[in-house]
C-alpha cells in the first residue's frame, strides 16, 4: 500500500464517521457527550489523587530529612487536594 491508498482509506473512514454523527438523534449525541464527560471526570479525579499522594510522599521525605512536623505535612496535602478539586 502506498501513501495515496492509505490517505484514501483514511479519508473514507473519516467520511463514514461524519455520516454516522450526522445521522445521530439529539438524544444519541447527548448520550455520547455525557459518556465522554464522565470519562474525563474520572481521569481528573485520579489525577488529583495521584498529585495528593505524590505531595504526601514528598512531605514525608521532607519531614524525615528536616525533622518537620507531620501535622504540617498532612495539612499541606489536604489544602492541595482541596485546591485541585476546586480547579476541576
N, CA, C and O atoms as a Maestro MAE file, in Angstrom:
{
 s_m_m2io_version
 :::
 2.0.0
}

f_m_ct {
 s_m_title
 :::
 protein
 m_atom[352] {
  # First column is atom index #
  i_m_mmod_type
  r_m_x_coord
  r_m_y_coord
  r_m_z_coord
  i_m_residue_number
  s_m_chain_name
  s_m_pdb_residue_name
  s_m_pdb_atom_name
  i_m_atomic_number
  :::
  1 25 0.841 -1.177 0.000 1 A "UNK " " N  " 7
  2 3 0.000 0.000 0.000 1 A "UNK " " CA " 6
  3 2 0.889 1.244 0.000 1 A "UNK " " C  " 6
  4 15 1.809 1.363 0.809 1 A "UNK " " O  " 8
  5 25 0.608 2.143 -0.893 2 A "UNK " " N  " 7
  6 3 1.394 3.369 -0.903 2 A "UNK " " CA " 6
  7 2 0.660 4.478 -0.135 2 A "UNK " " C  " 6
  8 15 -0.453 4.282 0.351 2 A "UNK " " O  " 8
  9 25 1.283 5.598 -0.042 3 A "UNK " " N  " 7
  10 3 0.749 6.699 0.746 3 A "UNK " " CA " 6
  11 2 -0.599 7.195 0.272 3 A "UNK " " C  " 6
  12 15 -1.448 7.557 1.088 3 A "UNK " " O  " 8
  13 25 -0.811 7.218 -1.039 4 A "UNK " " N  " 7
  14 3 -2.093 7.719 -1.552 4 A "UNK " " CA " 6
  15 2 -3.234 6.767 -1.223 4 A "UNK " " C  " 6
  16 15 -4.351 7.209 -0.955 4 A "UNK " " O  " 8
  17 25 -2.964 5.457 -1.240 5 A "UNK " " N  " 7
  18 3 -4.003 4.485 -0.872 5 A "UNK " " CA " 6
  19 2 -4.365 4.601 0.607 5 A "UNK " " C  " 6
  20 15 -5.535 4.541 0.983 5 A "UNK " " O  " 8
  21 25 -3.350 4.764 1.422 6 A "UNK " " N  " 7
  22 3 -3.587 4.910 2.862 6 A "UNK " " CA " 6
  23 2 -4.396 6.177 3.120 6 A "UNK " " C  " 6
  24 15 -5.356 6.167 3.891 6 A "UNK " " O  " 8
  25 25 -4.005 7.251 2.477 7 A "UNK " " N  " 7
  26 3 -4.721 8.523 2.656 7 A "UNK " " CA " 6
  27 2 -6.178 8.386 2.205 7 A "UNK " " C  " 6
  28 15 -7.082 8.921 2.848 7 A "UNK " " O  " 8
  29 25 -6.402 7.674 1.107 8 A "UNK " " N  " 7
  30 3 -7.758 7.462 0.604 8 A "UNK " " CA " 6
  31 2 -8.587 6.664 1.607 8 A "UNK " " C  " 6
  32 15 -9.755 6.981 1.833 8 A "UNK " " O  " 8
  33 25 -8.002 5.642 2.202 9 A "UNK " " N  " 7
  34 3 -8.720 4.850 3.199 9 A "UNK " " CA " 6
  35 2 -9.039 5.677 4.441 9 A "UNK " " C  " 6
  36 15 -10.120 5.558 5.018 9 A "UNK " " O  " 8
  37 25 -8.104 6.501 4.837 10 A "UNK " " N  " 7
  38 3 -8.345 7.374 5.990 10 A "UNK " " CA " 6
  39 2 -9.471 8.352 5.690 10 A "UNK " " C  " 6
  40 15 -10.349 8.573 6.524 10 A "UNK " " O  " 8
  41 25 -9.442 8.937 4.495 11 A "UNK " " N  " 7
  42 3 -10.497 9.882 4.103 11 A "UNK " " CA " 6
  43 2 -11.862 9.196 4.078 11 A "UNK " " C  " 6
  44 15 -12.853 9.766 4.536 11 A "UNK " " O  " 8
  45 25 -11.916 7.975 3.545 12 A "UNK " " N  " 7
  46 3 -13.185 7.226 3.510 12 A "UNK " " CA " 6
  47 2 -13.680 6.939 4.919 12 A "UNK " " C  " 6
  48 15 -14.870 7.070 5.205 12 A "UNK " " O  " 8
  49 25 -12.768 6.547 5.791 13 A "UNK " " N  " 7
  50 3 -13.140 6.273 7.177 13 A "UNK " " CA " 6
  51 2 -13.696 7.528 7.840 13 A "UNK " " C  " 6
  52 15 -14.725 7.469 8.513 13 A "UNK " " O  " 8
  53 25 -13.028 8.654 7.656 14 A "UNK " " N  " 7
  54 3 -13.476 9.908 8.264 14 A "UNK " " CA " 6
  55 2 -14.835 10.343 7.713 14 A "UNK " " C  " 6
  56 15 -15.665 10.876 8.450 14 A "UNK " " O  " 8
  57 25 -15.057 10.118 6.430 15 A "UNK " " N  " 7
  58 3 -16.360 10.451 5.841 15 A "UNK " " CA " 6
  59 2 -17.469 9.596 6.455 15 A "UNK " " C  " 6
  60 15 -18.545 10.101 6.775 15 A "UNK " " O  " 8
  61 25 -17.198 8.299 6.618 16 A "UNK " " N  " 7
  62 3 -18.205 7.415 7.226 16 A "UNK " " CA " 6
  63 2 -18.505 7.832 8.660 16 A "UNK " " C  " 6
  64 15 -19.663 7.826 9.077 16 A "UNK " " O  " 8
  65 25 -17.472 8.194 9.417 17 A "UNK " " N  " 7
  66 3 -17.668 8.644 10.802 17 A "UNK " " CA " 6
  67 2 -18.517 9.910 10.847 17 A "UNK " " C  " 6
  68 15 -19.395 10.041 11.699 17 A "UNK " " O  " 8
  69 25 -18.257 10.840 9.934 18 A "UNK " " N  " 7
  70 3 -19.041 12.076 9.891 18 A "UNK " " CA " 6
  71 2 -20.493 11.776 9.531 18 A "UNK " " C  " 6
  72 15 -21.410 12.374 10.093 18 A "UNK " " O  " 8
  73 25 -20.701 10.861 8.605 19 A "UNK " " N  " 7
  74 3 -22.064 10.486 8.241 19 A "UNK " " CA " 6
  75 2 -22.793 9.858 9.432 19 A "UNK " " C  " 6
  76 15 -23.977 10.118 9.647 19 A "UNK " " O  " 8
  77 25 -22.084 9.036 10.198 20 A "UNK " " N  " 7
  78 3 -22.688 8.437 11.395 20 A "UNK " " CA " 6
  79 2 -23.084 9.519 12.395 20 A "UNK " " C  " 6
  80 15 -24.163 9.464 12.985 20 A "UNK " " O  " 8
  81 25 -22.210 10.495 12.579 21 A "UNK " " N  " 7
  82 3 -22.519 11.591 13.509 21 A "UNK " " CA " 6
  83 2 -23.704 12.407 13.018 21 A "UNK " " C  " 6
  84 15 -24.543 12.835 13.811 21 A "UNK " " O  " 8
  85 25 -23.771 12.620 11.717 22 A "UNK " " N  " 7
  86 3 -24.876 13.401 11.151 22 A "UNK " " CA " 6
  87 2 -26.220 12.692 11.311 22 A "UNK " " C  " 6
  88 15 -27.255 13.352 11.411 22 A "UNK " " O  " 8
  89 25 -26.218 11.366 11.337 23 A "UNK " " N  " 7
  90 3 -27.465 10.601 11.445 23 A "UNK " " CA " 6
  91 2 -27.922 10.416 12.882 23 A "UNK " " C  " 6
  92 15 -29.036 9.943 13.104 23 A "UNK " " O  " 8
  93 25 -27.120 10.764 13.847 24 A "UNK " " N  " 7
  94 3 -27.497 10.567 15.251 24 A "UNK " " CA " 6
  95 2 -28.631 11.503 15.638 24 A "UNK " " C  " 6
  96 15 -28.709 12.655 15.213 24 A "UNK " " O  " 8
  97 25 -29.494 10.953 16.456 25 A "UNK " " N  " 7
  98 3 -30.559 11.786 17.003 25 A "UNK " " CA " 6
  99 2 -29.957 12.686 18.081 25 A "UNK " " C  " 6
  100 15 -28.863 12.406 18.571 25 A "UNK " " O  " 8
  101 25 -30.645 13.749 18.453 26 A "UNK " " N  " 7
  102 3 -30.135 14.608 19.523 26 A "UNK " " CA " 6
  103 2 -29.878 13.831 20.822 26 A "UNK " " C  " 6
  104 15 -28.913 14.107 21.536 26 A "UNK " " O  " 8
  105 25 -30.741 12.865 21.119 27 A "UNK " " N  " 7
  106 3 -30.557 12.071 22.341 27 A "UNK " " CA " 6
  107 2 -29.297 11.210 22.258 27 A "UNK " " C  " 6
  108 15 -28.565 11.089 23.240 27 A "UNK " " O  " 8
  109 25 -29.041 10.614 21.097 28 A "UNK " " N  " 7
  110 3 -27.827 9.806 20.920 28 A "UNK " " CA " 6
  111 2 -26.572 10.674 21.035 28 A "UNK " " C  " 6
  112 15 -25.587 10.272 21.654 28 A "UNK " " O  " 8
  113 25 -26.616 11.840 20.447 29 A "UNK " " N  " 7
  114 3 -25.472 12.755 20.524 29 A "UNK " " CA " 6
  115 2 -25.225 13.188 21.973 29 A "UNK " " C  " 6
  116 15 -24.081 13.264 22.421 29 A "UNK " " O  " 8
  117 25 -26.311 13.471 22.696 30 A "UNK " " N  " 7
  118 3 -26.198 13.872 24.102 30 A "UNK " " CA " 6
  119 2 -25.605 12.733 24.931 30 A "UNK " " C  " 6
  120 15 -24.731 12.962 25.767 30 A "UNK " " O  " 8
  121 25 -26.080 11.507 24.702 31 A "UNK " " N  " 7
  122 3 -25.574 10.349 25.425 31 A "UNK " " CA " 6
  123 2 -24.071 10.177 25.184 31 A "UNK " " C  " 6
  124 15 -23.320 9.921 26.125 31 A "UNK " " O  " 8
  125 25 -23.635 10.314 23.948 32 A "UNK " " N  " 7
  126 3 -22.215 10.189 23.626 32 A "UNK " " CA " 6
  127 2 -21.392 11.262 24.332 32 A "UNK " " C  " 6
  128 15 -20.302 10.991 24.837 32 A "UNK " " O  " 8
  129 25 -21.917 12.469 24.360 33 A "UNK " " N  " 7
  130 3 -21.206 13.577 25.008 33 A "UNK " " CA " 6
  131 2 -21.084 13.342 26.518 33 A "UNK " " C  " 6
  132 15 -20.026 13.579 27.101 33 A "UNK " " O  " 8
  133 25 -22.160 12.882 27.143 34 A "UNK " " N  " 7
  134 3 -22.140 12.600 28.587 34 A "UNK " " CA " 6
  135 2 -21.124 11.518 28.907 34 A "UNK " " C  " 6
  136 15 -20.420 11.604 29.913 34 A "UNK " " O  " 8
  137 25 -21.043 10.501 28.060 35 A "UNK " " N  " 7
  138 3 -20.075 9.426 28.265 35 A "UNK " " CA " 6
  139 2 -18.658 9.979 28.254 35 A "UNK " " C  " 6
  140 15 -17.833 9.586 29.079 35 A "UNK " " O  " 8
  141 25 -18.369 10.882 27.334 36 A "UNK " " N  " 7
  142 3 -17.037 11.493 27.258 36 A "UNK " " CA " 6
  143 2 -16.746 12.321 28.505 36 A "UNK " " C  " 6
  144 15 -15.641 12.272 29.045 36 A "UNK " " O  " 8
  145 25 -17.737 13.078 28.956 37 A "UNK " " N  " 7
  146 3 -17.556 13.917 30.144 37 A "UNK " " CA " 6
  147 2 -17.286 13.048 31.366 37 A "UNK " " C  " 6
  148 15 -16.412 13.359 32.176 37 A "UNK " " O  " 8
  149 25 -18.042 11.953 31.497 38 A "UNK " " N  " 7
  150 3 -17.843 11.051 32.630 38 A "UNK " " CA " 6
  151 2 -16.442 10.475 32.663 38 A "UNK " " C  " 6
  152 15 -15.830 10.401 33.728 38 A "UNK " " O  " 8
  153 25 -15.927 10.067 31.521 39 A "UNK " " N  " 7
  154 3 -14.570 9.533 31.453 39 A "UNK " " CA " 6
  155 2 -13.558 10.609 31.822 39 A "UNK " " C  " 6
  156 15 -12.571 10.325 32.501 39 A "UNK " " O  " 8
  157 25 -13.792 11.830 31.382 40 A "UNK " " N  " 7
  158 3 -12.887 12.935 31.679 40 A "UNK " " CA " 6
  159 2 -12.885 13.248 33.177 40 A "UNK " " C  " 6
  160 15 -11.830 13.516 33.752 40 A "UNK " " O  " 8
  161 25 -14.046 13.216 33.803 41 A "UNK " " N  " 7
  162 3 -14.125 13.478 35.241 41 A "UNK " " CA " 6
  163 2 -13.349 12.421 36.013 41 A "UNK " " C  " 6
  164 15 -12.625 12.747 36.954 41 A "UNK " " O  " 8
  165 25 -13.495 11.151 35.622 42 A "UNK " " N  " 7
  166 3 -12.749 10.087 36.291 42 A "UNK " " CA " 6
  167 2 -11.247 10.311 36.186 42 A "UNK " " C  " 6
  168 15 -10.523 10.119 37.162 42 A "UNK " " O  " 8
  169 25 -10.777 10.711 35.024 43 A "UNK " " N  " 7
  170 3 -9.356 10.981 34.836 43 A "UNK " " CA " 6
  171 2 -8.903 12.138 35.723 43 A "UNK " " C  " 6
  172 15 -7.825 12.081 36.314 43 A "UNK " " O  " 8
  173 25 -9.709 13.173 35.818 44 A "UNK " " N  " 7
  174 3 -9.339 14.325 36.630 44 A "UNK " " CA " 6
  175 2 -9.283 13.959 38.108 44 A "UNK " " C  " 6
  176 15 -8.384 14.403 38.822 44 A "UNK " " O  " 8
  177 25 -10.237 13.153 38.572 45 A "UNK " " N  " 7
  178 3 -10.230 12.737 39.978 45 A "UNK " " CA " 6
  179 2 -9.008 11.873 40.258 45 A "UNK " " C  " 6
  180 15 -8.366 12.023 41.298 45 A "UNK " " O  " 8
  181 25 -8.687 10.979 39.347 46 A "UNK " " N  " 7
  182 3 -7.495 10.160 39.531 46 A "UNK " " CA " 6
  183 2 -6.243 11.022 39.559 46 A "UNK " " C  " 6
  184 15 -5.318 10.758 40.327 46 A "UNK " " O  " 8
  185 25 -6.213 12.038 38.732 47 A "UNK " " N  " 7
  186 3 -5.064 12.948 38.706 47 A "UNK " " CA " 6
  187 2 -4.908 13.673 40.043 47 A "UNK " " C  " 6
  188 15 -3.793 13.838 40.539 47 A "UNK " " O  " 8
  189 25 -6.036 14.106 40.626 48 A "UNK " " N  " 7
  190 3 -5.998 14.762 41.934 48 A "UNK " " CA " 6
  191 2 -5.462 13.791 42.981 48 A "UNK " " C  " 6
  192 15 -4.651 14.173 43.825 48 A "UNK " " O  " 8
  193 25 -5.910 12.544 42.932 49 A "UNK " " N  " 7
  194 3 -5.453 11.543 43.900 49 A "UNK " " CA " 6
  195 2 -3.959 11.297 43.757 49 A "UNK " " C  " 6
  196 15 -3.243 11.229 44.756 49 A "UNK " " O  " 8
  197 25 -3.486 11.164 42.535 50 A "UNK " " N  " 7
  198 3 -2.059 10.922 42.308 50 A "UNK " " CA " 6
  199 2 -1.242 12.122 42.784 50 A "UNK " " C  " 6
  200 15 -0.213 11.953 43.438 50 A "UNK " " O  " 8
  201 25 -1.692 13.319 42.460 51 A "UNK " " N  " 7
  202 3 -0.978 14.521 42.907 51 A "UNK " " CA " 6
  203 2 -0.915 14.580 44.427 51 A "UNK " " C  " 6
  204 15 0.120 14.927 44.996 51 A "UNK " " O  " 8
  205 25 -2.032 14.240 45.091 52 A "UNK " " N  " 7
  206 3 -2.061 14.243 46.551 52 A "UNK " " CA " 6
  207 2 -1.098 13.226 47.141 52 A "UNK " " C  " 6
  208 15 -0.392 13.519 48.106 52 A "UNK " " O  " 8
  209 25 -1.067 12.037 46.566 53 A "UNK " " N  " 7
  210 3 -0.149 11.003 47.058 53 A "UNK " " CA " 6
  211 2 1.309 11.395 46.833 53 A "UNK " " C  " 6
  212 15 2.159 11.163 47.693 53 A "UNK " " O  " 8
  213 25 1.594 11.987 45.681 54 A "UNK " " N  " 7
  214 3 2.960 12.433 45.414 54 A "UNK " " CA " 6
  215 2 3.373 13.533 46.389 54 A "UNK " " C  " 6
  216 15 4.494 13.528 46.899 54 A "UNK " " O  " 8
  217 25 2.469 14.470 46.645 55 A "UNK " " N  " 7
  218 3 2.772 15.546 47.584 55 A "UNK " " CA " 6
  219 2 2.949 14.987 48.998 55 A "UNK " " C  " 6
  220 15 3.835 15.417 49.736 55 A "UNK " " O  " 8
  221 25 2.102 14.029 49.366 56 A "UNK " " N  " 7
  222 3 2.215 13.389 50.680 56 A "UNK " " CA " 6
  223 2 3.557 12.695 50.805 56 A "UNK " " C  " 6
  224 15 4.228 12.822 51.829 56 A "UNK " " O  " 8
  225 25 3.956 11.964 49.778 57 A "UNK " " N  " 7
  226 3 5.251 11.281 49.786 57 A "UNK " " CA " 6
  227 2 6.393 12.285 49.912 57 A "UNK " " C  " 6
  228 15 7.309 12.093 50.711 57 A "UNK " " O  " 8
  229 25 6.336 13.347 49.129 58 A "UNK " " N  " 7
  230 3 7.370 14.388 49.210 58 A "UNK " " CA " 6
  231 2 7.401 15.021 50.601 58 A "UNK " " C  " 6
  232 15 8.471 15.296 51.142 58 A "UNK " " O  " 8
  233 25 6.223 15.247 51.172 59 A "UNK " " N  " 7
  234 3 6.156 15.838 52.508 59 A "UNK " " CA " 6
  235 2 6.727 14.923 53.571 59 A "UNK " " C  " 6
  236 15 7.399 15.386 54.493 59 A "UNK " " O  " 8
  237 25 6.467 13.625 53.456 60 A "UNK " " N  " 7
  238 3 7.041 12.676 54.417 60 A "UNK " " CA " 6
  239 2 8.560 12.663 54.337 60 A "UNK " " C  " 6
  240 15 9.245 12.665 55.360 60 A "UNK " " O  " 8
  241 25 9.077 12.649 53.121 61 A "UNK " " N  " 7
  242 3 10.536 12.680 52.951 61 A "UNK " " CA " 6
  243 2 11.097 13.963 53.541 61 A "UNK " " C  " 6
  244 15 12.111 13.942 54.239 61 A "UNK " " O  " 8
  245 25 10.444 15.068 53.261 62 A "UNK " " N  " 7
  246 3 10.882 16.364 53.792 62 A "UNK " " CA " 6
  247 2 10.841 16.371 55.318 62 A "UNK " " C  " 6
  248 15 11.754 16.882 55.968 62 A "UNK " " O  " 8
  249 25 9.778 15.802 55.886 63 A "UNK " " N  " 7
  250 3 9.641 15.762 57.341 63 A "UNK " " CA " 6
  251 2 10.747 14.903 57.966 63 A "UNK " " C  " 6
  252 15 11.313 15.256 59.000 63 A "UNK " " O  " 8
  253 25 11.036 13.789 57.329 64 A "UNK " " N  " 7
  254 3 12.093 12.908 57.859 64 A "UNK " " CA " 6
  255 2 13.451 13.577 57.743 64 A "UNK " " C  " 6
  256 15 14.247 13.547 58.682 64 A "UNK " " O  " 8
  257 25 13.713 14.176 56.599 65 A "UNK " " N  " 7
  258 3 15.024 14.782 56.362 65 A "UNK " " CA " 6
  259 2 15.238 16.039 57.201 65 A "UNK " " C  " 6
  260 15 16.362 16.305 57.627 65 A "UNK " " O  " 8
  261 25 14.205 16.800 57.443 66 A "UNK " " N  " 7
  262 3 14.354 18.079 58.127 66 A "UNK " " CA " 6
  263 2 13.661 18.112 59.479 66 A "UNK " " C  " 6
  264 15 13.530 19.176 60.084 66 A "UNK " " O  " 8
  265 25 13.222 16.972 59.949 67 A "UNK " " N  " 7
  266 3 12.532 16.870 61.241 67 A "UNK " " CA " 6
  267 2 11.362 17.849 61.333 67 A "UNK " " C  " 6
  268 15 11.180 18.497 62.364 67 A "UNK " " O  " 8
  269 25 10.567 17.961 60.268 68 A "UNK " " N  " 7
  270 3 9.409 18.837 60.279 68 A "UNK " " CA " 6
  271 2 8.233 18.132 60.947 68 A "UNK " " C  " 6
  272 15 8.259 16.922 61.172 68 A "UNK " " O  " 8
  273 25 7.230 18.895 61.249 69 A "UNK " " N  " 7
  274 3 6.022 18.407 61.897 69 A "UNK " " CA " 6
  275 2 5.150 17.668 60.879 69 A "UNK " " C  " 6
  276 15 4.820 18.227 59.833 69 A "UNK " " O  " 8
  277 25 4.771 16.403 61.176 70 A "UNK " " N  " 7
  278 3 3.930 15.637 60.260 70 A "UNK " " CA " 6
  279 2 2.538 16.246 60.127 70 A "UNK " " C  " 6
  280 15 1.884 16.085 59.097 70 A "UNK " " O  " 8
  281 25 2.089 16.938 61.156 71 A "UNK " " N  " 7
  282 3 0.798 17.615 61.080 71 A "UNK " " CA " 6
  283 2 0.793 18.657 59.980 71 A "UNK " " C  " 6
  284 15 -0.205 18.816 59.277 71 A "UNK " " O  " 8
  285 25 1.906 19.374 59.823 72 A "UNK " " N  " 7
  286 3 2.021 20.361 58.749 72 A "UNK " " CA " 6
  287 2 1.966 19.683 57.385 72 A "UNK " " C  " 6
  288 15 1.357 20.202 56.450 72 A "UNK " " O  " 8
  289 25 2.608 18.515 57.277 73 A "UNK " " N  " 7
  290 3 2.594 17.770 56.016 73 A "UNK " " CA " 6
  291 2 1.164 17.404 55.654 73 A "UNK " " C  " 6
  292 15 0.730 17.641 54.527 73 A "UNK " " O  " 8
  293 25 0.421 16.822 56.608 74 A "UNK " " N  " 7
  294 3 -0.963 16.435 56.350 74 A "UNK " " CA " 6
  295 2 -1.819 17.652 55.985 74 A "UNK " " C  " 6
  296 15 -2.652 17.583 55.082 74 A "UNK " " O  " 8
  297 25 -1.609 18.747 56.680 75 A "UNK " " N  " 7
  298 3 -2.373 19.965 56.394 75 A "UNK " " CA " 6
  299 2 -2.105 20.490 54.997 75 A "UNK " " C  " 6
  300 15 -3.031 20.885 54.289 75 A "UNK " " O  " 8
  301 25 -0.840 20.495 54.599 76 A "UNK " " N  " 7
  302 3 -0.488 20.978 53.264 76 A "UNK " " CA " 6
  303 2 -1.053 20.085 52.170 76 A "UNK " " C  " 6
  304 15 -1.524 20.576 51.144 76 A "UNK " " O  " 8
  305 25 -1.008 18.767 52.386 77 A "UNK " " N  " 7
  306 3 -1.565 17.837 51.405 77 A "UNK " " CA " 6
  307 2 -3.074 18.049 51.281 77 A "UNK " " C  " 6
  308 15 -3.605 18.089 50.171 77 A "UNK " " O  " 8
  309 25 -3.762 18.185 52.404 78 A "UNK " " N  " 7
  310 3 -5.213 18.396 52.382 78 A "UNK " " CA " 6
  311 2 -5.559 19.688 51.646 78 A "UNK " " C  " 6
  312 15 -6.486 19.707 50.836 78 A "UNK " " O  " 8
  313 25 -4.826 20.764 51.917 79 A "UNK " " N  " 7
  314 3 -5.072 22.035 51.233 79 A "UNK " " CA " 6
  315 2 -4.864 21.902 49.724 79 A "UNK " " C  " 6
  316 15 -5.629 22.453 48.932 79 A "UNK " " O  " 8
  317 25 -3.829 21.172 49.337 80 A "UNK " " N  " 7
  318 3 -3.549 20.987 47.924 80 A "UNK " " CA " 6
  319 2 -4.656 20.202 47.232 80 A "UNK " " C  " 6
  320 15 -5.062 20.550 46.124 80 A "UNK " " O  " 8
  321 25 -5.148 19.144 47.877 81 A "UNK " " N  " 7
  322 3 -6.217 18.336 47.288 81 A "UNK " " CA " 6
  323 2 -7.480 19.177 47.133 81 A "UNK " " C  " 6
  324 15 -8.149 19.110 46.101 81 A "UNK " " O  " 8
  325 25 -7.806 19.959 48.143 82 A "UNK " " N  " 7
  326 3 -8.992 20.817 48.067 82 A "UNK " " CA " 6
  327 2 -8.845 21.831 46.942 82 A "UNK " " C  " 6
  328 15 -9.798 22.078 46.203 82 A "UNK " " O  " 8
  329 25 -7.670 22.417 46.805 83 A "UNK " " N  " 7
  330 3 -7.435 23.386 45.735 83 A "UNK " " CA " 6
  331 2 -7.572 22.718 44.368 83 A "UNK " " C  " 6
  332 15 -8.149 23.299 43.448 83 A "UNK " " O  " 8
  333 25 -7.037 21.489 44.230 84 A "UNK " " N  " 7
  334 3 -7.152 20.774 42.952 84 A "UNK " " CA " 6
  335 2 -8.606 20.463 42.637 84 A "UNK " " C  " 6
  336 15 -9.027 20.603 41.489 84 A "UNK " " O  " 8
  337 25 -9.374 20.049 43.622 85 A "UNK " " N  " 7
  338 3 -10.781 19.729 43.392 85 A "UNK " " CA " 6
  339 2 -11.567 20.973 42.984 85 A "UNK " " C  " 6
  340 15 -12.463 20.889 42.144 85 A "UNK " " O  " 8
  341 25 -11.247 22.105 43.561 86 A "UNK " " N  " 7
  342 3 -11.924 23.357 43.173 86 A "UNK " " CA " 6
  343 2 -11.582 23.723 41.741 86 A "UNK " " C  " 6
  344 15 -12.411 24.265 41.009 86 A "UNK " " O  " 8
  345 25 -10.341 23.419 41.348 87 A "UNK " " N  " 7
  346 3 -9.873 23.739 39.995 87 A "UNK " " CA " 6
  347 2 -10.664 22.970 38.941 87 A "UNK " " C  " 6
  348 15 -10.959 23.506 37.872 87 A "UNK " " O  " 8
  349 25 -11.005 21.731 39.233 88 A "UNK " " N  " 7
  350 3 -11.719 20.899 38.261 88 A "UNK " " CA " 6
  351 2 -13.176 21.151 38.390 88 A "UNK " " C  " 6
  352 15 -13.972 20.554 37.665 88 A "UNK " " O  " 8
  :::
 }
 m_bond[351] {
  # First column is bond index #
  i_m_from
  i_m_to
  i_m_order
  :::
  1 1 2 1
  2 2 3 1
  3 3 4 2
  4 3 5 1
  5 5 6 1
  6 6 7 1
  7 7 8 2
  8 7 9 1
  9 9 10 1
  10 10 11 1
  11 11 12 2
  12 11 13 1
  13 13 14 1
  14 14 15 1
  15 15 16 2
  16 15 17 1
  17 17 18 1
  18 18 19 1
  19 19 20 2
  20 19 21 1
  21 21 22 1
  22 22 23 1
  23 23 24 2
  24 23 25 1
  25 25 26 1
  26 26 27 1
  27 27 28 2
  28 27 29 1
  29 29 30 1
  30 30 31 1
  31 31 32 2
  32 31 33 1
  33 33 34 1
  34 34 35 1
  35 35 36 2
  36 35 37 1
  37 37 38 1
  38 38 39 1
  39 39 40 2
  40 39 41 1
  41 41 42 1
  42 42 43 1
  43 43 44 2
  44 43 45 1
  45 45 46 1
  46 46 47 1
  47 47 48 2
  48 47 49 1
  49 49 50 1
  50 50 51 1
  51 51 52 2
  52 51 53 1
  53 53 54 1
  54 54 55 1
  55 55 56 2
  56 55 57 1
  57 57 58 1
  58 58 59 1
  59 59 60 2
  60 59 61 1
  61 61 62 1
  62 62 63 1
  63 63 64 2
  64 63 65 1
  65 65 66 1
  66 66 67 1
  67 67 68 2
  68 67 69 1
  69 69 70 1
  70 70 71 1
  71 71 72 2
  72 71 73 1
  73 73 74 1
  74 74 75 1
  75 75 76 2
  76 75 77 1
  77 77 78 1
  78 78 79 1
  79 79 80 2
  80 79 81 1
  81 81 82 1
  82 82 83 1
  83 83 84 2
  84 83 85 1
  85 85 86 1
  86 86 87 1
  87 87 88 2
  88 87 89 1
  89 89 90 1
  90 90 91 1
  91 91 92 2
  92 91 93 1
  93 93 94 1
  94 94 95 1
  95 95 96 2
  96 95 97 1
  97 97 98 1
  98 98 99 1
  99 99 100 2
  100 99 101 1
  101 101 102 1
  102 102 103 1
  103 103 104 2
  104 103 105 1
  105 105 106 1
  106 106 107 1
  107 107 108 2
  108 107 109 1
  109 109 110 1
  110 110 111 1
  111 111 112 2
  112 111 113 1
  113 113 114 1
  114 114 115 1
  115 115 116 2
  116 115 117 1
  117 117 118 1
  118 118 119 1
  119 119 120 2
  120 119 121 1
  121 121 122 1
  122 122 123 1
  123 123 124 2
  124 123 125 1
  125 125 126 1
  126 126 127 1
  127 127 128 2
  128 127 129 1
  129 129 130 1
  130 130 131 1
  131 131 132 2
  132 131 133 1
  133 133 134 1
  134 134 135 1
  135 135 136 2
  136 135 137 1
  137 137 138 1
  138 138 139 1
  139 139 140 2
  140 139 141 1
  141 141 142 1
  142 142 143 1
  143 143 144 2
  144 143 145 1
  145 145 146 1
  146 146 147 1
  147 147 148 2
  148 147 149 1
  149 149 150 1
  150 150 151 1
  151 151 152 2
  152 151 153 1
  153 153 154 1
  154 154 155 1
  155 155 156 2
  156 155 157 1
  157 157 158 1
  158 158 159 1
  159 159 160 2
  160 159 161 1
  161 161 162 1
  162 162 163 1
  163 163 164 2
  164 163 165 1
  165 165 166 1
  166 166 167 1
  167 167 168 2
  168 167 169 1
  169 169 170 1
  170 170 171 1
  171 171 172 2
  172 171 173 1
  173 173 174 1
  174 174 175 1
  175 175 176 2
  176 175 177 1
  177 177 178 1
  178 178 179 1
  179 179 180 2
  180 179 181 1
  181 181 182 1
  182 182 183 1
  183 183 184 2
  184 183 185 1
  185 185 186 1
  186 186 187 1
  187 187 188 2
  188 187 189 1
  189 189 190 1
  190 190 191 1
  191 191 192 2
  192 191 193 1
  193 193 194 1
  194 194 195 1
  195 195 196 2
  196 195 197 1
  197 197 198 1
  198 198 199 1
  199 199 200 2
  200 199 201 1
  201 201 202 1
  202 202 203 1
  203 203 204 2
  204 203 205 1
  205 205 206 1
  206 206 207 1
  207 207 208 2
  208 207 209 1
  209 209 210 1
  210 210 211 1
  211 211 212 2
  212 211 213 1
  213 213 214 1
  214 214 215 1
  215 215 216 2
  216 215 217 1
  217 217 218 1
  218 218 219 1
  219 219 220 2
  220 219 221 1
  221 221 222 1
  222 222 223 1
  223 223 224 2
  224 223 225 1
  225 225 226 1
  226 226 227 1
  227 227 228 2
  228 227 229 1
  229 229 230 1
  230 230 231 1
  231 231 232 2
  232 231 233 1
  233 233 234 1
  234 234 235 1
  235 235 236 2
  236 235 237 1
  237 237 238 1
  238 238 239 1
  239 239 240 2
  240 239 241 1
  241 241 242 1
  242 242 243 1
  243 243 244 2
  244 243 245 1
  245 245 246 1
  246 246 247 1
  247 247 248 2
  248 247 249 1
  249 249 250 1
  250 250 251 1
  251 251 252 2
  252 251 253 1
  253 253 254 1
  254 254 255 1
  255 255 256 2
  256 255 257 1
  257 257 258 1
  258 258 259 1
  259 259 260 2
  260 259 261 1
  261 261 262 1
  262 262 263 1
  263 263 264 2
  264 263 265 1
  265 265 266 1
  266 266 267 1
  267 267 268 2
  268 267 269 1
  269 269 270 1
  270 270 271 1
  271 271 272 2
  272 271 273 1
  273 273 274 1
  274 274 275 1
  275 275 276 2
  276 275 277 1
  277 277 278 1
  278 278 279 1
  279 279 280 2
  280 279 281 1
  281 281 282 1
  282 282 283 1
  283 283 284 2
  284 283 285 1
  285 285 286 1
  286 286 287 1
  287 287 288 2
  288 287 289 1
  289 289 290 1
  290 290 291 1
  291 291 292 2
  292 291 293 1
  293 293 294 1
  294 294 295 1
  295 295 296 2
  296 295 297 1
  297 297 298 1
  298 298 299 1
  299 299 300 2
  300 299 301 1
  301 301 302 1
  302 302 303 1
  303 303 304 2
  304 303 305 1
  305 305 306 1
  306 306 307 1
  307 307 308 2
  308 307 309 1
  309 309 310 1
  310 310 311 1
  311 311 312 2
  312 311 313 1
  313 313 314 1
  314 314 315 1
  315 315 316 2
  316 315 317 1
  317 317 318 1
  318 318 319 1
  319 319 320 2
  320 319 321 1
  321 321 322 1
  322 322 323 1
  323 323 324 2
  324 323 325 1
  325 325 326 1
  326 326 327 1
  327 327 328 2
  328 327 329 1
  329 329 330 1
  330 330 331 1
  331 331 332 2
  332 331 333 1
  333 333 334 1
  334 334 335 1
  335 335 336 2
  336 335 337 1
  337 337 338 1
  338 338 339 1
  339 339 340 2
  340 339 341 1
  341 341 342 1
  342 342 343 1
  343 343 344 2
  344 343 345 1
  345 345 346 1
  346 346 347 1
  347 347 348 2
  348 347 349 1
  349 349 350 1
  350 350 351 1
  351 351 352 2
  :::
 }
}
